[in-house]
Amino acid sequence: QVLSLPIVVIVHGNQDNNAKATVLWDNAFSEIDRVPFVVAERVPWEKMCDTLNLKFKAEVQTTKGLLKEHYFFLAQKIFNDHSASLEDFQSRSVSWAQFNKEILPGRGFTFWQWFDGVLDLTKRCLKSYWSDRLIIGFISKQYVCKLLSTEPDGTFLLRFSDSEIGGVTIAHVIRGKDGSSQVENIQPFSAKDLSIRSLGDRIRDLGQLRNLYPNIPKDQAFGSHYNSEWAGAE
């Protein structure tokens, strides 16, 4: 007899996501001396935060983990609660059903399916941007509007899409001649989009983007990520 890491047998690639969720939950939350296959149905949210952070850093291979404000957004998402404070969430527990069984409100996927899509996108296309802290990522569309509404025309930030799995979008301010402001979200870019043209070059292309929030000129923030071939072609 020998102890092993959890193993899940699947018969089709579309089961891969659920299998990864099962292995992650079992690895993180099972007791060493447990009855075989018995795992807690609910775990403290703080332990879930630690697990998501470790998974993110390991999968993306970055030293820059999740921040307190990221956990707040993730808690709002998984608990479907936008009225609680950060402290309120710290005393809650999260269930396996909330993690990877229940469909998120208004969406066609679970919390884990969405988070795993973010992992894959970041690992494949956004590692350097994330490691340079150029992507806020885990932030709600509503909070983005609050942040950007008082900023100058052309101020922008990057967030992971709420509506699509594995998408990153750019939110930016458009300020009218009368001083009124509007925050627009550009159609999310997928890994396929970013394999054709990188995020840095796409940001460079978009003339309406000027300063990365709060106030960093985009060429200063993203200049090292521009493709030199494209730069030389101008």
Backbone hydrogen bonds, N-H to C=O, Kabsch-Sander energy under -0.5 kcal/mol:
donor,donor_aa,acceptor,acceptor_aa,energy
10,I,8,V,-0.5
15,Q,12,H,-2.0
16,D,13,G,-1.7
19,A,15,Q,-2.2
20,K,16,D,-2.4
21,A,17,N,-1.8
22,T,18,N,-2.2
23,V,19,A,-2.4
24,L,20,K,-2.5
25,W,21,A,-2.5
26,D,22,T,-2.4
27,N,23,V,-2.8
28,A,24,L,-2.3
29,F,25,W,-2.4
30,S,26,D,-1.6
34,R,31,E,-1.3
38,V,35,V,-2.2
39,V,37,F,-0.6
40,A,29,F,-0.5
43,V,94,V,-2.4
45,W,92,R,-2.8
48,M,44,P,-1.8
49,C,45,W,-2.5
50,D,46,E,-2.0
51,T,47,K,-2.1
52,L,48,M,-2.8
53,N,49,C,-2.4
54,L,50,D,-2.4
55,K,51,T,-2.6
56,F,52,L,-2.5
57,K,53,N,-2.5
58,A,54,L,-2.3
59,E,55,K,-2.7
60,V,56,F,-2.6
61,Q,57,K,-1.4
62,T,57,K,-1.5
65,G,63,T,-0.9
70,H,67,L,-0.6
71,Y,67,L,-2.0
72,F,68,K,-1.8
73,F,69,E,-1.7
74,L,70,H,-2.5
75,A,71,Y,-2.6
76,Q,72,F,-2.2
77,K,73,F,-1.9
78,I,74,L,-2.7
79,F,75,A,-2.4
80,N,76,Q,-0.8
81,D,76,Q,-1.2
89,F,85,S,-1.7
90,Q,86,L,-1.2
91,S,87,E,-0.7
91,S,88,D,-1.0
92,R,89,F,-1.8
94,V,43,V,-3.2
96,W,41,E,-2.1
99,F,95,S,-1.8
100,N,96,W,-2.9
101,K,97,A,-2.1
102,E,97,A,-3.4
104,L,109,F,-2.7
107,R,104,L,-2.4
111,F,98,Q,-0.5
111,F,102,E,-0.5
112,W,99,F,-2.2
114,W,110,T,-1.9
115,F,111,F,-2.7
116,D,112,W,-3.2
117,G,113,Q,-1.4
118,V,114,W,-1.7
119,L,115,F,-2.3
120,D,116,D,-2.4
121,L,117,G,-2.3
122,T,118,V,-2.7
123,K,119,L,-2.7
124,R,120,D,-2.2
125,C,121,L,-2.7
126,L,121,L,-0.8
126,L,122,T,-1.0
127,K,122,T,-0.8
130,W,126,L,-2.9
131,S,127,K,-2.7
132,D,128,S,-1.5
133,R,130,W,-2.0
134,L,129,Y,-2.7
135,I,129,Y,-0.5
136,I,134,L,-0.5
136,I,158,L,-1.0
137,G,158,L,-2.5
138,F,136,I,-2.2
139,I,137,G,-1.6
144,V,140,S,-2.1
145,C,141,K,-1.9
146,K,142,Q,-1.6
147,L,143,Y,-2.4
148,L,144,V,-2.8
149,S,145,C,-1.8
151,E,148,L,-2.0
154,G,173,V,-2.4
155,T,152,P,-1.7
156,F,211,N,-2.5
157,L,171,A,-2.0
159,R,169,T,-2.4
160,F,137,G,-2.5
161,S,167,G,-2.9
167,G,164,E,-0.6
168,V,189,F,-2.0
169,T,159,R,-3.3
171,A,157,L,-2.4
171,A,169,T,-0.5
172,H,184,E,-2.6
173,V,155,T,-2.1
174,I,182,Q,-3.1
176,G,174,I,-0.5
176,G,180,S,-3.1
179,G,176,G,-1.8
182,Q,174,I,-2.2
184,E,172,H,-2.6
184,E,182,Q,-0.6
186,I,170,I,-2.8
186,I,184,E,-0.5
189,F,168,V,-3.1
194,L,190,S,-2.3
195,S,191,A,-1.3
196,I,192,K,-1.0
196,I,193,D,-0.6
197,R,193,D,-2.0
202,R,198,S,-2.1
203,I,199,L,-2.4
204,R,200,G,-2.1
205,D,201,D,-1.9
206,L,202,R,-1.3
207,G,205,D,-1.0
209,L,206,L,-1.8
210,R,154,G,-2.9
210,R,208,Q,-0.5
211,N,154,G,-1.2
212,L,216,I,-3.4
213,Y,156,F,-3.2
216,I,212,L,-2.5
218,K,210,R,-3.0
220,Q,217,P,-0.7
221,A,217,P,-2.2
222,F,218,K,-3.2
223,G,219,D,-1.3
225,H,222,F,-2.3
226,Y,222,F,-0.5
226,Y,223,G,-1.3
228,S,226,Y,-0.5
231,A,227,N,-2.1
232,G,228,S,-2.5
233,A,229,E,-0.9
234,E,230,W,-0.5
234,E,231,A,-0.9
